[in-house]
Amino acid sequence: MNFQKKTLTVFASLVILGTTFISGAVLLDLSGEKIGIANLIFNLPKRTINIINYQNSIHENLNQDLANVYSEINKLENSLLKTYEQGEASCSNKEDLNICISENRGKRILLQDKKYISNVLDLYDNTTLVIASNTTLIINSDLKWSNYCKICEFGDAAIIRVQGTNKNPISNVHIIINGKLTGTKKTKDNDQRYEGIAFKYVVDSTISGTGIITNIHGDGIDLDASSNILIKDLNIFENSGTGVHLGSPRPLDSNFNIYVRNINSANNGHYFEGAGFDNSWHNEFSLILIGNTADSNYINYDIQGFGVIMIDNISTGSTRKDNNLEGTSFNFNFKEN
């Protein structure tokens, strides 16, 4: 009887996951985004078995899993502290920021003037960017994407962008925001879409600080196909999209080990129906949320995918949609007000 029940469970899981993957793939393919349907179907049985095995053993392995989480966070914290050992450089608001950053790659770069205009800043391996507490970095409202950055028109625009590839990911990048990262009303009025910070194929890196990411006509922080990333201590307010979004490039590559802690994400997503924090459906074992607060977003938590760990998080305020926690495998001390 137990064998039959397990067989039925496996079969039902295969059918559901197969339908989800194929339907999602077809919809994306119809929009012109080729994602390799054959590979998704080929990997489906292995994916299903891994998920079922994880479900069956989660309580047995929980202590070890949590120990691994905090161990990895400590490693990323230590790498952040080591940025103080880097050589320092400063960029003035009177020079081209991308040129200055490129010339000082591998250093701890300080932005300390009162206001800087961003034309999509690209960061490189082993580079740290610090926005001082009295400093605002703002998107260039007059930037013509078609002239400046062809790929920006297709969703890769950001005030700060870190972009590797599947074979050559960018590593050891640290963004410290103690001031303000902001968009403008003009970009929203003209529906020019971009992210605050965008990571694509980035590993072993951090985003932190005591500052604010706000008024972005897109996601505050967007992560695609990245791993071992620590995001902590920031305030992410009033952005058109999601506060912290885990998405994916095409073909679909999951994020992995994204640690988000002590983030205050409020009043986001009311333009694009986004969330305070989300995990898209294709991401597995991708997100660990610890001690965060989501307040009055369109939806506070939209956790899809699988294998998400949540510890000591808060959902409060007025929202348009109820929380979706279907992708959560472990949720401890979740408070909804």
Solvent accessible surface area in square Angstrom, and as a share of the most:
residue,aa,sasa,rsa
1,M,188,0.84
2,N,114,0.59
3,F,160,0.67
4,Q,110,0.49
5,K,143,0.61
6,K,135,0.57
7,T,67,0.39
8,L,121,0.60
9,T,70,0.41
10,V,51,0.29
11,F,128,0.54
12,A,48,0.37
13,S,28,0.18
14,L,58,0.29
15,V,76,0.44
16,I,112,0.57
17,L,31,0.15
18,G,8,0.08
19,T,82,0.48
20,T,59,0.35
21,F,13,0.05
22,I,74,0.38
23,S,52,0.33
24,G,15,0.15
25,A,0,0.00
26,V,65,0.37
27,L,123,0.61
28,L,33,0.17
29,D,46,0.24
30,L,142,0.71
31,S,79,0.51
32,G,55,0.53
33,E,66,0.30
34,K,147,0.62
35,I,4,0.02
36,G,35,0.34
37,I,51,0.26
38,A,79,0.61
39,N,101,0.52
40,L,25,0.12
41,I,81,0.41
42,F,167,0.70
43,N,77,0.40
44,L,19,0.09
45,P,67,0.42
46,K,140,0.59
47,R,31,0.11
48,T,1,0.00
49,I,95,0.48
50,N,70,0.36
51,I,16,0.08
52,I,24,0.12
53,N,83,0.43
54,Y,40,0.15
55,Q,100,0.44
56,N,107,0.55
57,S,28,0.18
58,I,18,0.09
59,H,157,0.70
60,E,144,0.65
61,N,66,0.34
62,L,28,0.14
63,N,125,0.64
64,Q,110,0.49
65,D,35,0.18
66,L,38,0.19
67,A,54,0.42
68,N,71,0.36
69,V,11,0.06
70,Y,86,0.33
71,S,50,0.32
72,E,48,0.21
73,I,1,0.01
74,N,89,0.45
75,K,121,0.51
76,L,10,0.05
77,E,40,0.18
78,N,79,0.40
79,S,30,0.19
80,L,20,0.10
81,L,115,0.57
82,K,126,0.54
83,T,3,0.02
84,Y,150,0.57
85,E,144,0.65
86,Q,39,0.17
87,G,46,0.44
88,E,108,0.48
89,A,16,0.12
90,S,67,0.43
91,C,3,0.02
92,S,42,0.27
93,N,62,0.32
94,K,187,0.79
95,E,80,0.36
96,D,80,0.41
97,L,11,0.06
98,N,33,0.17
99,I,99,0.50
100,C,5,0.03
101,I,0,0.00
102,S,38,0.24
103,E,131,0.59
104,N,23,0.12
105,R,123,0.45
106,G,34,0.32
107,K,78,0.33
108,R,16,0.06
109,I,0,0.00
110,L,29,0.14
111,L,0,0.00
112,Q,92,0.41
113,D,50,0.26
114,K,166,0.70
115,K,106,0.45
116,Y,2,0.01
117,I,86,0.44
118,S,0,0.00
119,N,53,0.27
120,V,0,0.00
121,L,2,0.01
122,D,37,0.19
123,L,5,0.02
124,Y,55,0.21
125,D,59,0.31
126,N,72,0.37
127,T,0,0.00
128,T,0,0.00
129,L,0,0.00
130,V,12,0.07
131,I,0,0.00
132,A,24,0.18
133,S,91,0.58
134,N,104,0.53
135,T,2,0.01
136,T,35,0.20
137,L,0,0.00
138,I,27,0.14
139,I,2,0.01
140,N,36,0.19
141,S,24,0.15
142,D,91,0.47
143,L,14,0.07
144,K,129,0.55
145,W,28,0.10
146,S,49,0.32
147,N,125,0.64
148,Y,92,0.35
149,C,14,0.08
150,K,140,0.59
151,I,81,0.41
152,C,4,0.02
153,E,91,0.41
154,F,174,0.72
155,G,53,0.50
156,D,28,0.15
157,A,0,0.00
158,A,0,0.00
159,I,0,0.00
160,I,0,0.00
161,R,23,0.09
162,V,0,0.00
163,Q,66,0.29
164,G,9,0.09
165,T,73,0.43
166,N,108,0.55
167,K,183,0.77
168,N,109,0.56
169,P,54,0.34
170,I,25,0.13
171,S,35,0.22
172,N,52,0.27
173,V,0,0.00
174,H,2,0.01
175,I,0,0.00
176,I,19,0.10
177,I,0,0.00
178,N,50,0.26
179,G,8,0.08
180,K,79,0.33
181,L,0,0.00
182,T,12,0.07
183,G,3,0.03
184,T,22,0.13
185,K,145,0.62
186,K,97,0.41
187,T,1,0.01
188,K,58,0.25
189,D,91,0.47
190,N,84,0.43
191,D,60,0.31
192,Q,37,0.16
193,R,136,0.50
194,Y,4,0.02
195,E,28,0.13
196,G,0,0.00
197,I,0,0.00
198,A,13,0.10
199,F,1,0.01
200,K,40,0.17
201,Y,28,0.11
202,V,0,0.00
203,V,34,0.19
204,D,63,0.33
205,S,0,0.00
206,T,0,0.00
207,I,0,0.00
208,S,4,0.02
209,G,8,0.08
210,T,103,0.60
211,G,4,0.03
212,I,56,0.28
213,I,0,0.00
214,T,20,0.12
215,N,44,0.23
216,I,0,0.00
217,H,1,0.00
218,G,8,0.08
219,D,19,0.10
220,G,0,0.00
221,I,0,0.00
222,D,13,0.07
223,L,0,0.00
224,D,17,0.09
225,A,13,0.10
226,S,2,0.01
227,S,26,0.17
228,N,41,0.21
229,I,0,0.00
230,L,0,0.00
231,I,0,0.00
232,K,34,0.14
233,D,50,0.26
234,L,1,0.00
235,N,40,0.21
236,I,0,0.00
237,F,56,0.23
238,E,102,0.46
239,N,4,0.02
240,S,2,0.01
241,G,4,0.04
242,T,6,0.04
243,G,0,0.00
244,V,2,0.01
245,H,38,0.17
246,L,0,0.00
247,G,4,0.04
248,S,15,0.10
249,P,15,0.09
250,R,89,0.32
251,P,73,0.46
252,L,23,0.12
253,D,41,0.21
254,S,48,0.31
255,N,0,0.00
256,F,102,0.43
257,N,31,0.16
258,I,0,0.00
259,Y,4,0.01
260,V,0,0.00
261,R,70,0.26
262,N,89,0.46
263,I,2,0.01
264,N,52,0.27
265,S,0,0.00
266,A,10,0.08
267,N,65,0.33
268,N,0,0.00
269,G,0,0.00
270,H,88,0.39
271,Y,112,0.43
272,F,66,0.27
273,E,117,0.53
274,G,11,0.10
275,A,2,0.01
276,G,0,0.00
277,F,1,0.00
278,D,17,0.09
279,N,0,0.00
280,S,22,0.14
281,W,69,0.24
282,H,18,0.08
283,N,0,0.00
284,E,37,0.16
285,F,58,0.24
286,S,0,0.00
287,L,2,0.01
288,I,8,0.04
289,L,1,0.00
290,I,14,0.07
291,G,32,0.31
292,N,0,0.00
293,T,39,0.23
294,A,0,0.00
295,D,46,0.24
296,S,23,0.15
297,N,0,0.00
298,Y,25,0.09
299,I,9,0.05
300,N,2,0.01
301,Y,0,0.00
302,D,31,0.16
303,I,0,0.00
304,Q,53,0.24
305,G,20,0.19
306,F,26,0.11
307,G,5,0.05
308,V,0,0.00
309,I,12,0.06
310,M,0,0.00
311,I,15,0.08
312,D,58,0.30
313,N,0,0.00
314,I,58,0.29
315,S,6,0.04
316,T,31,0.18
317,G,47,0.45
318,S,89,0.57
319,T,47,0.28
320,R,173,0.63
321,K,108,0.46
322,D,129,0.67
323,N,36,0.19
324,N,40,0.21
325,L,48,0.24
326,E,128,0.58
327,G,1,0.01
328,T,29,0.17
329,S,31,0.20
330,F,42,0.17
331,N,58,0.30
332,F,114,0.47
333,N,74,0.38
334,F,42,0.18
335,K,107,0.45
336,E,112,0.50
337,N,135,0.69
